[in-house]
Amino acid sequence: MASLSEKLKDTSVGSLISSSSDNNAAPHNIRINTLLATEWLEFIEDIDQPNPEANLETNLKTNKDNSNSFCFHDWFNGLDSVNIKDGRKDDQWIFIACDGGDSKILLPFISVLTDIALNALISLGTNQDRRVWFVFDELAKLKYLPALQENITLLRKYGGCILAATQSLNQLFSIYGRNSGNVMLSQFNTNIIFRILSADEAKYVTKRIGEIEYLSHQKNTSYGAHEFRDGISYTEQEKRQDVIQPSSLASLQEGECYILLPEPNVAICKTTLKLAPKPQTQTVQPAFVYNPGIEDLINKRQVKWQESNKTHKTQPPSRRSENSKKLRAQNKVEEKKQKLEDLIKII
């Protein structure tokens, strides 16, 4: 945070993350949220440390030439080259995963990579022949993905296809909101629905599947004091009902599901899916590689935080109050500068 504060000190947001404020709550809240969102960066090991004396262009070129570096844009371009030049159909996959114990730290990192990958695909331009699949298991755990929400309606013309799974639709609605969540779900033309125990979710899904219209025949029999008043009449009533009842979704057994297809002739079917056997092939790459230096990294981090807390406690109150006053004055100056810049832009 000290390094970031130094780099942004002359910008409009410099005062918001300045480390010289102790009594102003806003900078503290911003710093705390920033630390929580970027906590995983402390556990990323740099392949090549950038040269602080070199300019940005030189450092970027060094990273690009490094054989261990990776770029989604270049990888997508390589897929297009394979399909156009050689015509090969070999599948190429990138797995980005984490186990249960590290999910709290690594999920923000996975979200960043996903956002970068989606934007990299769109930057290549439209291509009707390209097919790049994004497979999300537990989509809601990735939290908010701006690129997914903004471009999910456009991905198909760039060759992007999405396969997503979630435990509950309410998880998506809590992140993206009801309206945006409905727009995102409407882009999935093929749906596989397993057992749903939540009543409101089951009703939402059944309404999404649709209704059927049918004629109901009703027989009425009347009796009177005279035999001429006796009679039987038949009436027809047009009624509607859900194709699948919510109770049908709640009663599905393990492996049973309803499949919604975009084909009008076979719009919905009920089937049972079985787990595919794990292929007996040689493991090319282990799922997770333990970093033996991670314990040292965690210990160094704890020592760093302890030293930081000691420095903060030893600072005299008068000095903290003086810094707070200076920061408030600086904030007012920055606000005036920002308003002046906005006014100049408008003019």
N, C-alpha and C positions, 0 to 999 in steps of 0.2 A: 504493500500500500504506500510506503514511503516513496518508492521509485515511481509509482503511478502518479502520486501527488506532485512529485517534482516535474514530471513530463507535462502535466496538465495545469500547472500553476498559472500560466498566462492565458488560459482559455476561459470560456464562460462557465465551465463546470469545475474549474480549479478550486473555487472556494467551497464547493459542496463536499469535496473529499479531502480537504486540507486537514493535515494531522495536527495543526496548531490550535484547533478549536476543542475545548473541553466541556463548556457549559451549553453549547448549542446542540439541541437534540437531533436536528436534521442531518448534519454531516455524520454523526455517530450511527444513525439508522442506515444511511446509505452505505457506510463502510461495512457494517455488519452484514447487510444483505449481499454486498459484493463479495465478501469473504465466504459466505455460505455458498454462493453460486459458483465460485472459482476455487473451491477447496481442493478439487481433484487435480488442479494444475501443479500442486506441490509434489504430487506423486508421479508426474511425467518426467521421464529422464531424457534430456536433450541429446540428440545424436551428434550434432555439431553445434558448439556454442558460437553464436555470431560474434564477429569481430567488432568491438565497440568503436574502434577508430575508423572502420569502413562505413561507406554510405549504404543506404537501404538497397540500392540496385545491386551492389556487389554481394551483400549478404543473401539476397534472394537468388542470385545466380549460383552462389555456392551451394545453397540448399537444393536447387533444381538439379545441379550436376551430381549431387550425392546419390549413389546407387540405392541407399536405404530410404530415401525420401519417397513420398507417394502423393499423387495429385489425382483427385477424382475426375477433373476435366480431361487430363491426358488419358486416363484409363477408359473413359467413355469414348474418347476419340479413337483409341486403339480398338475398341469393340466394333466401331463402324468400319475401320480399315479392314479388319478380319472378314467381316461380312461382305464387303464390297470386292476386295481383291481376291481372297482365297475361297470364299464361299463356305468356309468351315462352320459347323454348327456346335462346336465344343462349348459346353457351358463353363462359364467363369463366375466364381462366387467370391464375395467378400463377407466374412462372418464377423460381426461386431457383437460381442456377448460379454456377459459378466455373471459370476455366480451369486448366490444369495447374500453372502457375507459382505461383498464389495459393492452391492448395487447402489447403496446410498451415496457413495462417492463417485462411482463411474457412470451412473445414469445421466447426469448433466453433460459429461463428456460424450456419451453416445448421442445425446440430443443435438449437440453441436455438430458432430460428424454427419448426422442425418440431414440437418439443415444445409450443411455445405454440399452434400451429395445431391440433394434436390435442386439447389440453385445451379450447381455445375451442369446437371443434365439440361436444364432449361436454357442455359447459356449457349448450348451447342446449336440451338435452332430447331425448327420443325423437321421431322423425318417420320414418314408414315411406315417405313419398313423397320425402324429401330424398335427393339423390345428390351427394355431394362426393367426388371422386376425388383420392387422394394417389398420385402417381407418383414412385417412387424408383428412380433409376438408380444402380447401385453402392450398394446399401443398406448393406453392411458398412462402407463408408468413412465413414459418418456416426457410427460407433462406437455407444456405448450410448445408446439412447433410452428413458428410463423410461416415458414416456407410451405408446409403441408396445408395449412388452412388457406393460404392465399392462392396456391397453385394447383390444388387437387382437381379443380374443374378444368384445368388446362393441360395436365400432364399427358393425357392420351395423345395429343397431337405432337408432343415431343418424344413419343415412344415410351413414356413411363407407365408402368402398371403397378398397382398396389394390391398386396394381399395382407390384410390386417386381421388381428384377433384381439378380442377384449373379453373380460369376464362379465362386465356390466356396461350397458349403455349409459347409465347415470354417471359413470366415471368420465366418459367423454363429455357429457353435458356440463359437468361441474368444471371442466377445464376450458372448453370452447364456447360454452353457453348453449342454450336450447336452439336458437336460430342457426348459428354457425354449425352446431352439431348436426342438425337436420340436413343442412346443405352438404356436409361431408358424407353423411350416410347415404344420401340420395345418389352419390356418384358410384356406389358399389352395385352393379347390376346383378351380380351373382352373390347370393347369400346362403350361408350354411348356419342353421339355427339349431342349437342343442337345447337341452332342458333349461327352462327359465322358471324360477320359483317366485320371482318378484311379480306382484299383481300388476303394478303400473307398467313395468317393462313388457310384460306379456300382452297387455292391451295395446301398447304402442306397436309392437311387432305385428299383432293380428290386424290392426288397422292399416299397417304398411303393406301387408300381404294383399288385402282387398276383401271385397264382399261378393256374394252371389245373389242374384235375383231369382225367385221361384214363385210359382203359383200355388196357393194353398186352397184346397177344396174343402168346403164346409157343408155338412148336411144338417138341415133343420127339419124337425118333425113336429107337427102341431096337431092337437086333439081338441075337438069341440063337443058341445052337447049333442050335436047332430052329426051323422056320419059324413054329410056333405062338407062339414067344416074341418074334417081331418085332411091332412096333406103333408107332403114331403117336398122340400125345396133344397136346391143346391146353389151355393154361391162360390165365387172365386175371389181370392184376395192376393194381390201382389205384395210379397214380403222380401225383406233383405236379412241376411245374416252373414257373419264372418265366415270366410272359407275355412279357417282353423280357429277353434275356440281357445281362449287362454288356458282352460283346464287341460287341453290336449298338449300344450307346450310343457305344462308342469308335470305331466305324467310320462314324459319320455324316459326311456331306460338308458342305461349307459351305452353309448355308441349310436343310439338312435337320433335322427335329426331330420329336419325338413330342409330341402334344397330349393331355393328360388332361382329360376333361370330367366334370362332375358327373352327366351323363345316363347312366343305366344301359344304355340301348340303344346308345349310341355312347360308350363309356367311354374309348376310346383310338384314336388314328389317327396314321399317319405321313404327313407332308406336307413340302413344300418352300416356304419363305417367300422372297419376293423383296423387295428394298429398294424402297420406294415412291419415285417421283421427287420431287425437291424442288419444291414449288409455285412457279411463276413469278409471285410477287406482290411488290408494293412493300414494302420493309422499313419497318415502322412504327416500330420501336425497335431500335437496334443492340444486339447481344448484350452487349457490354461497353463502358463509357464510361471512358476513361482520365482520371484525376484529375491535373491538372498540378501540384497542390500536394503530391502524395504524396512526392516527393523531399525537399521541405523538411521534411515531417513525419518522415521517416526520419532526416534529419540532426539534427533537434532531439532525437529520441529517443536517438541515439548520444551527443550532447553531454550529455544528462541522465544517461545511465548512466555516462559518464566522470566527471562531477562527483560522482555518488553513490559511485563507487568511491574517488575521492580523499578524500572526507569520511570514509569508513569506515577508510581506511588511516591517516589523520592522527589518529584517535582513540587516545589513550594506552591501553596494555594495562591499567593499573590502573583506569581508568574503565570499560573493558569488563567487567573482573572484578567491579567493584562493581555494575554494572548487572545482571550475571548473578545475583549473590546476591540482589539485590532482587527480581528476577523469580521466582526459585525460591521465595522467601518469599511473594510474591504468588500464585503458583500454588497453594501449599498452602492459603492463605486462601480462594481461589476454589473449590478442591475441597471444603473444609469447608462453604462456603456452598451449593454445589450439592447436597451430600449432605443438608444440613438442609432445603433446599427440596423435595427429593424425598421426604424423610420427612414433611414437612408435607402434601404432596399425598396421600400414602398414608393419613395419618390423616384 
